[in-house]
Amino acid sequence: MKIDIAKLSEKELVELNHQIVERLKYLESKRTHEQMMEFKVGEKVSFEPPGREKRTGILVKYNRKMVSIVTETGERWNVPPQLLVKVKGMKPAKRSEEKVVKLKNYNHKKSIK
């Protein structure tokens, strides 16, 4: 589909721009959601913040664009799902422990953007 924008008025160009921006936002949101759904709450994951050492923790919450992770040291991070890696070799939680996450010093909150 080709659109000859040379023939569009300024008003039509502005409207087309708004439609394009909204479509791009939708596609980004959809992609982020699909990436989030690759992980489950309670799953052990790792990520590497820029300029810092690799962190390992438990996914505790889905947010709109990021997921909340509580690290083994008790830090809380909001991380884009595309930076997460599943930790292999973790034993599945027993049914009774499935929703319990042990936390240490839960006061630290960090965010990666």
ZADO-1210 file (C-alpha; in nm, 4 decimals, padded with zeros to 6 digits):
<atoms>
<atom x="00.0000" y="00.0000" z="00.0000" code="MET" pos="1"/>
<atom x="00.1482" y="00.3293" z="-00.1087" code="LYS" pos="2"/>
<atom x="00.0281" y="00.6692" z="00.0059" code="ILE" pos="3"/>
<atom x="00.1360" y="00.9737" z="-00.1919" code="ASP" pos="4"/>
<atom x="00.1906" y="01.2150" z="00.0957" code="ILE" pos="5"/>
<atom x="00.2769" y="01.4954" z="-00.1464" code="ALA" pos="6"/>
<atom x="-00.0941" y="01.5256" z="-00.2207" code="LYS" pos="7"/>
<atom x="-00.2045" y="01.5402" z="00.1445" code="LEU" pos="8"/>
<atom x="-00.2892" y="01.8662" z="00.3190" code="SER" pos="9"/>
<atom x="-00.1227" y="01.9666" z="00.6445" code="GLU" pos="10"/>
<atom x="-00.4348" y="01.8643" z="00.8379" code="LYS" pos="11"/>
<atom x="-00.4374" y="01.5219" z="00.6689" code="GLU" pos="12"/>
<atom x="-00.0644" y="01.4763" z="00.7382" code="LEU" pos="13"/>
<atom x="-00.1142" y="01.5568" z="01.1067" code="VAL" pos="14"/>
<atom x="-00.4019" y="01.3076" z="01.1265" code="GLU" pos="15"/>
<atom x="-00.1959" y="01.0422" z="00.9479" code="LEU" pos="16"/>
<atom x="00.0912" y="01.1076" z="01.1908" code="ASN" pos="17"/>
<atom x="-00.1405" y="01.0586" z="01.4911" code="HIS" pos="18"/>
<atom x="-00.2657" y="00.7305" z="01.3470" code="GLN" pos="19"/>
<atom x="00.0898" y="00.6094" z="01.2844" code="ILE" pos="20"/>
<atom x="00.2032" y="00.6997" z="01.6362" code="VAL" pos="21"/>
<atom x="-00.0963" y="00.5241" z="01.7934" code="GLU" pos="22"/>
<atom x="-00.0361" y="00.2130" z="01.5841" code="ARG" pos="23"/>
<atom x="00.3325" y="00.2036" z="01.6809" code="LEU" pos="24"/>
<atom x="00.2419" y="00.2416" z="02.0506" code="LYS" pos="25"/>
<atom x="-00.0053" y="-00.0450" z="02.0185" code="TYR" pos="26"/>
<atom x="00.2505" y="-00.2724" z="01.8482" code="LEU" pos="27"/>
<atom x="00.5143" y="-00.1956" z="02.1134" code="GLU" pos="28"/>
<atom x="00.2637" y="-00.2635" z="02.3929" code="SER" pos="29"/>
<atom x="00.1603" y="-00.5920" z="02.2327" code="LYS" pos="30"/>
<atom x="00.5234" y="-00.7023" z="02.1905" code="ARG" pos="31"/>
<atom x="00.6039" y="-00.6138" z="02.5540" code="THR" pos="32"/>
<atom x="00.2982" y="-00.8064" z="02.6760" code="HIS" pos="33"/>
<atom x="00.3963" y="-01.1128" z="02.4722" code="GLU" pos="34"/>
<atom x="00.7498" y="-01.0981" z="02.6154" code="GLN" pos="35"/>
<atom x="00.6092" y="-01.0682" z="02.9688" code="MET" pos="36"/>
<atom x="00.3919" y="-01.3744" z="02.9208" code="MET" pos="37"/>
<atom x="00.7043" y="-01.5847" z="02.8573" code="GLU" pos="38"/>
<atom x="00.7658" y="-01.5558" z="03.2329" code="PHE" pos="39"/>
<atom x="00.5477" y="-01.6551" z="03.5272" code="LYS" pos="40"/>
<atom x="00.5073" y="-01.4865" z="03.8647" code="VAL" pos="41"/>
<atom x="00.7238" y="-01.6795" z="04.1109" code="GLY" pos="42"/>
<atom x="00.9734" y="-01.7805" z="03.8436" code="GLU" pos="43"/>
<atom x="01.3453" y="-01.7326" z="03.9049" code="LYS" pos="44"/>
<atom x="01.5062" y="-01.4985" z="03.6517" code="VAL" pos="45"/>
<atom x="01.8278" y="-01.3068" z="03.6001" code="SER" pos="46"/>
<atom x="01.9118" y="-00.9721" z="03.4389" code="PHE" pos="47"/>
<atom x="02.2144" y="-00.7488" z="03.4050" code="GLU" pos="48"/>
<atom x="02.1609" y="-00.3791" z="03.4806" code="PRO" pos="49"/>
<atom x="02.3803" y="-00.1492" z="03.2677" code="PRO" pos="50"/>
<atom x="02.7160" y="-00.0980" z="03.4369" code="GLY" pos="51"/>
<atom x="02.6399" y="-00.3426" z="03.7192" code="ARG" pos="52"/>
<atom x="02.6823" y="-00.7089" z="03.7908" code="GLU" pos="53"/>
<atom x="02.4228" y="-00.9692" z="03.6996" code="LYS" pos="54"/>
<atom x="02.1285" y="-00.9974" z="03.9413" code="ARG" pos="55"/>
<atom x="01.9139" y="-01.3039" z="04.0109" code="THR" pos="56"/>
<atom x="01.5701" y="-01.2900" z="04.1679" code="GLY" pos="57"/>
<atom x="01.2048" y="-01.3859" z="04.1623" code="ILE" pos="58"/>
<atom x="00.9457" y="-01.2271" z="03.9355" code="LEU" pos="59"/>
<atom x="00.6792" y="-01.0960" z="04.1750" code="VAL" pos="60"/>
<atom x="00.4534" y="-00.8764" z="03.9616" code="LYS" pos="61"/>
<atom x="00.3597" y="-00.7789" z="03.6072" code="TYR" pos="62"/>
<atom x="00.3423" y="-00.4046" z="03.5499" code="ASN" pos="63"/>
<atom x="00.2246" y="-00.2204" z="03.2408" code="ARG" pos="64"/>
<atom x="00.5615" y="-00.2132" z="03.0627" code="LYS" pos="65"/>
<atom x="00.7939" y="-00.3849" z="03.3099" code="MET" pos="66"/>
<atom x="00.7994" y="-00.6660" z="03.5614" code="VAL" pos="67"/>
<atom x="00.8926" y="-00.6367" z="03.9293" code="SER" pos="68"/>
<atom x="01.1777" y="-00.8547" z="04.0471" code="ILE" pos="69"/>
<atom x="01.2934" y="-00.9087" z="04.4056" code="VAL" pos="70"/>
<atom x="01.6583" y="-01.0124" z="04.4066" code="THR" pos="71"/>
<atom x="01.8246" y="-01.2631" z="04.6347" code="GLU" pos="72"/>
<atom x="01.9634" y="-00.9685" z="04.8345" code="THR" pos="73"/>
<atom x="01.6146" y="-00.8205" z="04.8822" code="GLY" pos="74"/>
<atom x="01.6375" y="-00.5389" z="04.6277" code="GLU" pos="75"/>
<atom x="01.3272" y="-00.4652" z="04.4232" code="ARG" pos="76"/>
<atom x="01.3810" y="-00.3860" z="04.0553" code="TRP" pos="77"/>
<atom x="01.1426" y="-00.2912" z="03.7752" code="ASN" pos="78"/>
<atom x="01.2866" y="-00.4495" z="03.4623" code="VAL" pos="79"/>
<atom x="01.1764" y="-00.4574" z="03.0958" code="PRO" pos="80"/>
<atom x="01.0897" y="-00.8181" z="03.0075" code="PRO" pos="81"/>
<atom x="01.3295" y="-00.8203" z="02.7119" code="GLN" pos="82"/>
<atom x="01.6226" y="-00.8014" z="02.9602" code="LEU" pos="83"/>
<atom x="01.5136" y="-01.1097" z="03.1572" code="LEU" pos="84"/>
<atom x="01.6618" y="-01.4566" z="03.1266" code="VAL" pos="85"/>
<atom x="01.5052" y="-01.7649" z="03.2847" code="LYS" pos="86"/>
<atom x="01.7306" y="-01.9322" z="03.5408" code="VAL" pos="87"/>
<atom x="01.7709" y="-02.2973" z="03.4426" code="LYS" pos="88"/>
<atom x="01.8113" y="-02.5814" z="03.6892" code="GLY" pos="89"/>
<atom x="01.5778" y="-02.4324" z="03.9488" code="MET" pos="90"/>
<atom x="01.3661" y="-02.6932" z="04.1224" code="LYS" pos="91"/>
<atom x="00.9937" y="-02.6207" z="04.0838" code="PRO" pos="92"/>
<atom x="00.8312" y="-02.4929" z="04.4021" code="ALA" pos="93"/>
<atom x="00.6202" y="-02.7368" z="04.5997" code="LYS" pos="94"/>
<atom x="00.2485" y="-02.6711" z="04.5715" code="ARG" pos="95"/>
<atom x="00.2194" y="-02.5364" z="04.9281" code="SER" pos="96"/>
<atom x="00.5178" y="-02.3013" z="04.8776" code="GLU" pos="97"/>
<atom x="00.4179" y="-02.1872" z="04.5303" code="GLU" pos="98"/>
<atom x="00.2972" y="-01.8406" z="04.6271" code="LYS" pos="99"/>
<atom x="00.5497" y="-01.7730" z="04.9032" code="VAL" pos="100"/>
<atom x="00.8592" y="-01.5684" z="04.8276" code="VAL" pos="101"/>
<atom x="01.1098" y="-01.5226" z="05.1101" code="LYS" pos="102"/>
<atom x="01.2432" y="-01.1675" z="05.1125" code="LEU" pos="103"/>
<atom x="01.5429" y="-01.0073" z="05.2757" code="LYS" pos="104"/>
<atom x="01.5520" y="-00.6319" z="05.3406" code="ASN" pos="105"/>
<atom x="01.2648" y="-00.5460" z="05.1043" code="TYR" pos="106"/>
<atom x="01.3202" y="-00.1662" z="05.1262" code="ASN" pos="107"/>
<atom x="01.5365" y="-00.1105" z="04.8163" code="HIS" pos="108"/>
<atom x="01.3594" y="-00.0207" z="04.4921" code="LYS" pos="109"/>
<atom x="01.5454" y="00.0217" z="04.1649" code="LYS" pos="110"/>
<atom x="01.4328" y="00.0653" z="03.8072" code="SER" pos="111"/>
<atom x="01.5953" y="-00.0013" z="03.4707" code="ILE" pos="112"/>
<atom x="01.4839" y="00.2042" z="03.1729" code="LYS" pos="113"/>
</atoms>
